[in-house]
Amino acid sequence: MGFLRWMRESFERYSPGLGAVLPWVGGALLLLALGFGLRSWNATRSRLKATATVTDNAAIFAPAGGILYFPRIRFRTHTGDIVQVLTLRGDEDPEFAAGEQVPVLYAANNPQDAVIATRWRVYKAAILLGIAGVILLDLGLLMGYGRRWLGSAG
């Protein structure tokens, strides 16, 4: 029972301050998520879309050690040219298998600047900030209102 008493005392001690601060922090993170999402959307809307095939994953030694795998993609541009590009974003594990179809975005005047455009890759910062914002907002509201609920129940 000592642990439960400690939990209740800790909750009663810290919940007023956290209940007052966390909703504001969560709200700020949600606004940042909105900003990052709009920025990503604005950056991608002027690019042309295509579907590319991953031809292979190039293994390149990372400066800090280890190996990074960079997908090499091939796609047809809006003018009908076939372009092969080694993407600029790599990972420790191959993210896409050879032969996999992926969406790409590229500038009309520079198809060599193509990027793989999965929702996660395009909106990763907005998604992570949004999740953190919702968690902190909800936790802060729970701490603010939970104190009242626990106080009236006990």
C-alpha positions as CSV (number, residue, x, y, z in Angstrom):
1,M,0.0,0.0,0.0
2,G,3.0,2.3,0.4
3,F,3.5,2.6,-3.4
4,L,-0.2,3.6,-3.9
5,R,0.0,6.2,-1.2
6,W,3.2,7.6,-2.7
7,M,1.5,7.7,-6.2
8,R,-1.5,9.6,-4.8
9,E,0.6,12.0,-2.8
10,S,2.8,12.6,-5.9
11,F,-0.3,13.2,-8.0
12,E,-1.7,15.6,-5.5
13,R,1.6,17.5,-5.2
14,Y,2.4,17.9,-8.9
15,S,-0.9,17.9,-10.7
16,P,-1.9,21.5,-10.0
17,G,1.3,22.8,-11.7
18,L,1.4,20.3,-14.5
19,G,-2.4,20.6,-15.0
20,A,-1.9,24.3,-15.6
21,V,1.2,24.1,-17.8
22,L,0.8,20.9,-19.9
23,P,-2.4,22.0,-21.8
24,W,-0.5,25.1,-23.0
25,V,2.5,23.1,-24.0
26,G,0.3,20.6,-25.8
27,G,-1.6,23.4,-27.6
28,A,1.7,25.0,-28.7
29,L,2.9,21.6,-30.1
30,L,-0.4,21.2,-32.0
31,L,0.1,24.7,-33.5
32,L,3.7,23.7,-34.5
33,A,2.4,20.5,-36.0
34,L,-0.1,22.5,-38.0
35,G,2.7,24.8,-39.2
36,F,4.9,22.0,-40.2
37,G,2.1,20.2,-41.9
38,L,1.2,23.3,-43.9
39,R,4.8,23.9,-44.8
40,S,5.2,20.4,-46.0
41,W,2.0,20.6,-48.0
42,N,3.0,23.9,-49.6
43,A,6.5,22.5,-50.5
44,T,4.9,19.4,-52.2
45,R,2.0,21.0,-54.1
46,S,4.2,22.7,-56.7
47,R,6.0,19.4,-57.6
48,L,5.0,16.9,-60.1
49,K,3.9,13.4,-59.0
50,A,4.9,10.1,-60.4
51,T,5.1,6.4,-59.4
52,A,8.6,5.0,-59.2
53,T,10.1,1.6,-58.9
54,V,12.8,0.9,-56.4
55,T,15.6,-0.7,-58.4
56,D,17.9,-1.4,-55.5
57,N,19.2,-0.1,-52.1
58,A,22.7,1.3,-52.4
59,A,24.8,0.5,-49.3
60,I,27.0,3.5,-48.3
61,F,29.3,3.7,-45.3
62,A,28.2,6.4,-42.8
63,P,30.7,8.9,-41.6
64,A,29.9,8.0,-38.0
65,G,30.2,4.3,-38.7
66,G,27.8,1.6,-39.9
67,I,26.1,1.3,-43.2
68,L,23.2,3.4,-44.6
69,Y,20.9,2.1,-47.4
70,F,19.7,4.7,-49.9
71,P,16.9,3.6,-52.3
72,R,17.6,4.0,-56.0
73,I,14.4,4.7,-57.9
74,R,13.4,4.8,-61.6
75,F,10.4,6.6,-62.9
76,R,9.0,8.2,-66.0
77,T,8.7,12.1,-66.0
78,H,5.7,14.0,-67.4
79,T,7.6,14.4,-70.7
80,G,8.2,10.7,-71.0
81,D,11.8,10.6,-70.1
82,I,13.0,7.7,-67.8
83,V,15.0,9.0,-64.9
84,Q,17.0,7.0,-62.3
85,V,17.8,8.7,-59.0
86,L,19.7,7.8,-55.9
87,T,17.6,9.4,-53.1
88,L,19.3,11.6,-50.6
89,R,17.7,10.0,-47.5
90,G,19.1,6.8,-46.2
91,D,18.4,4.5,-43.3
92,E,20.2,1.8,-41.3
93,D,17.7,-0.8,-42.7
94,P,16.4,-0.8,-46.2
95,E,13.0,0.9,-46.1
96,F,11.8,-0.2,-49.5
97,A,12.4,-3.6,-51.2
98,A,13.7,-3.8,-54.7
99,G,10.8,-3.8,-57.2
100,E,8.4,-1.9,-54.8
101,Q,6.3,0.9,-56.2
102,V,6.6,4.2,-54.4
103,P,5.2,7.7,-55.0
104,V,7.7,10.4,-55.9
105,L,7.6,14.1,-56.2
106,Y,10.0,16.0,-58.5
107,A,10.5,19.5,-59.9
108,A,9.6,19.8,-63.6
109,N,12.9,21.4,-64.4
110,N,15.0,19.1,-62.3
111,P,13.8,15.4,-62.1
112,Q,17.1,14.4,-60.5
113,D,15.8,16.2,-57.4
114,A,13.1,13.6,-56.9
115,V,12.1,12.4,-53.4
116,I,10.1,9.5,-52.2
117,A,6.8,11.0,-51.0
118,T,5.1,8.6,-48.7
119,R,2.9,10.3,-46.1
120,W,5.3,9.4,-43.3
121,R,8.3,10.8,-45.2
122,V,6.5,14.1,-46.1
123,Y,4.7,14.7,-42.9
124,K,6.9,13.0,-40.3
125,A,7.6,16.2,-38.2
126,A,3.9,17.2,-38.2
127,I,2.7,13.8,-37.2
128,L,5.2,13.4,-34.3
129,L,4.5,17.0,-33.0
130,G,0.8,16.4,-33.3
131,I,1.0,13.1,-31.3
132,A,3.1,14.8,-28.6
133,G,0.7,17.7,-28.5
134,V,-2.4,15.6,-28.1
135,I,-0.7,13.5,-25.4
136,L,0.5,16.5,-23.4
137,L,-2.8,18.4,-23.8
138,D,-4.8,15.4,-22.7
139,L,-2.5,14.6,-19.8
140,G,-2.6,18.2,-18.6
141,L,-6.4,18.3,-18.8
142,L,-6.6,15.0,-17.0
143,M,-4.3,16.3,-14.2
144,G,-6.3,19.5,-14.0
145,Y,-9.7,17.9,-13.9
146,G,-8.6,14.6,-12.4
147,R,-7.7,16.3,-9.1
148,R,-11.3,17.6,-8.8
149,W,-12.7,14.1,-9.6
150,L,-10.4,12.4,-7.1
151,G,-11.1,15.0,-4.5
152,S,-14.9,14.6,-4.8
153,A,-14.6,10.8,-4.8
154,G,-12.4,10.6,-1.8
